Amino acid sequence: MATTMRQELEEEFLATIRKGEDITLEALKPLVEAVQFVVPTMPIVHMPFADRLPTAHEVVADGYGFAGHLLANQRRFADEVIKVTSPMLPGRAGSKAIAAK
């Protein structure tokens, strides 16, 4: 039951975040349309090696890819910590051996 309630709360939280993101995107569209007429056209400047720089999409993808790897590593570490320390938890067979020492 608690797992179901937790899952429902997680889903509701994520849905709320997504709704906020959708509202933000919808608000940005008319703003961009209005501002593009006011912003002066900037000349294109050619810089050496500029074509080797990542695009904004690549920067975001790489950043989230790194964050995903970091989170996976942290999850693995947390699982290992729980596995190593679980004998110390009350009601576990290993906790009696530790308590007796």
Order of alpha helices (4+ residues) and beta strands (2+ residues): alpha-alpha-alpha
